[in-house]
Amino acid sequence: MASGCTNTQTGNNTGSGEKVVAELTLPKTNGSASASSSSDYNVTIPEGAKSVKIKYEGLQAATTSIGGTDVSSMATLGVFALNVVPTEGQGYADFSGNVVSSKSVDVGGGQSEGTVEFDQSGIKGVYITGVNVKGKVTVSAIT
């Protein structure tokens, strides 16, 4: 790795051509979150982006116990890079054939903060789904 190339940058404009596209809060609704509830977000990526960065922080299980059963390990964040622009209300089944890359974050296993980067051009959208997750997710496009 060349000197100066680190992943410790912070802030809204964290490098040449990096633009925050969306700042998301999970769960999506302000109501009470349950282990069975999921939060889905469809994010459009600006044309010409060379890569997409998804930064997550403060993630934790939205519900830790149901009827005495520990469900915190179920907490998972799924991030899918798409070659189509997703429409609000669409779910994974609507564009499962258009996923170019994906990453799963094991929130229940202790992954509370970090970055997922899809280092490729042609990404037109990102589908983010959180199951039993609360926290903050920031989507950035690098041009």
N, C-alpha and C positions, 0 to 999 in steps of 0.2 A: 504494500500500500504506500503510495507516495506521501511524503510529509505534508501535513495540512489537511489530509483527507480523513476526517473523523466523522463519526455519527453523533457527536455530542452537541451539535448546534441546537439552539433554542430560539424561540420567537416566531413571529408571523412571517418574516421574510428571511429564511435561513440559508440563503445562498443565491447565486446568480440564477434568476429566472424561476425561483420557487414561489408559488402563489398558493395561499390557503384557499381551497375551494369550498370546504364545509367544516363547520365545527358542530359535532353531534353529541348529544347527551343520551345515555342509555339509563334506564328504559325510556322508550319514546313517549309514553303517556305519563301524565302527572299522577295518575292513580297508583294504587298499590301494585307493586310488582310481585309476581309469583314465579315459582320455579318453572311452571309450564308456559309462562308468557315469553314471547320473543319480541325483540325490537328489530324491525327491518328498515333499512335506509337505502334509497337509490340515489347515487350521486353522479351527476354528469361531469365528465372530465373535459376541459377545454381542448379544442382541436389543436393538434401540433405538439401535444405534451410528449416529451421523450421518456418520462417515467412518472410513476405515481407513488407517493409516500403516504402511509397511513400510520399516524402516531397515536398510541393509546396510553392513557395514564389513569391511575387511580381505579383500575378495574377491580371489582370484587363481586362475589355472589350477591344477587339481589335478595334472595331468600336462602337462609342457611338451614332451616329446619321445617319440615312439614310433618305434623303428627308425631314428632319425636324422631323422625328419620332425618339424618344429615344429608342434605341435598346440595351442599356447597360445591362438591366435586363435579356437579353437572355443569357448572358455569363455563360457557364456551363462547368465544367470539369467532365468527366466520367471516372472512374477507375474500371477495371474489372479483377479479378483474375481468371486464367484459369487452367484447369488440362491437358492442351495440350500445346505444344510449338507452338506459332503463327508464321506464315510465313509473311514476309514483303509483303504488298499489300493486305493481307486479312483484311476483315472488320468484324464488329460485326455479320453479318448474317452468316459468315463462321464458327463461333464457339459459337453461342448463346446457344447451348446445352452443352457447356463445361465450362460455367461460374460457379465457386464455391462460389464466393462472389463478391459484387460490392458496389461502393460508388459514390455518386454524390456530387460534390462540387458546391455550389451556388455562383459563382464568382460575378455575377451581384448583388447578395444580400449582398455583402461585405466580403465574405470569400476569402481573398487575400493570406493568408498564413496559413500553418498548416501541419498536417501529417495524412495520412491514413495508418492504419496498418492492414494487414491480418495475424492474428496470428494463422496460421495453416500450417501444412506440406503438401506436395503434389502439391504445386503450381508450375507449370512448365513455366508459362508465364503470362505477364500482358499486357492487351490492354488498352491504354490510348487515350481518344478522347477529344479534346477541341473544343467547338463551340463558336466562337466569343471570344476567349481567347488569351491573350498574357502573357508571363511570363516564369518562370523556374520550371521544375519538375525534381526531383532526385529520382531514384528508387534504393533501397538497399535491399540486401538479408541478412538475419540473419541465420548463420549456427550453 
